[in-house]
Amino acid sequence: MKPKLNREWHRANRMPKNPSMDQRIAWHLEHAKNCGCRSMPESVVNAIADRNKKTDT
């Protein structure tokens, strides 16, 4: 089954130009909640995991 694109969400929530990793993480977390068009990039998944490791210690 093809993931569904939420065009309205994408129009209202553009990724900033040259985003920081914090901005990328925030955007992709909201994207995952609101749209099913694609998976989160591995670089963002890894950055989230790294930050979770730092807060766990």
Secondary structure, 3 states (H helix, E strand, C coil): CCCCCCHHHHHHCCCCCCCCHHHHHHHHHHHHHHCCCCCCCHHHHHHHHHHHHHHHC
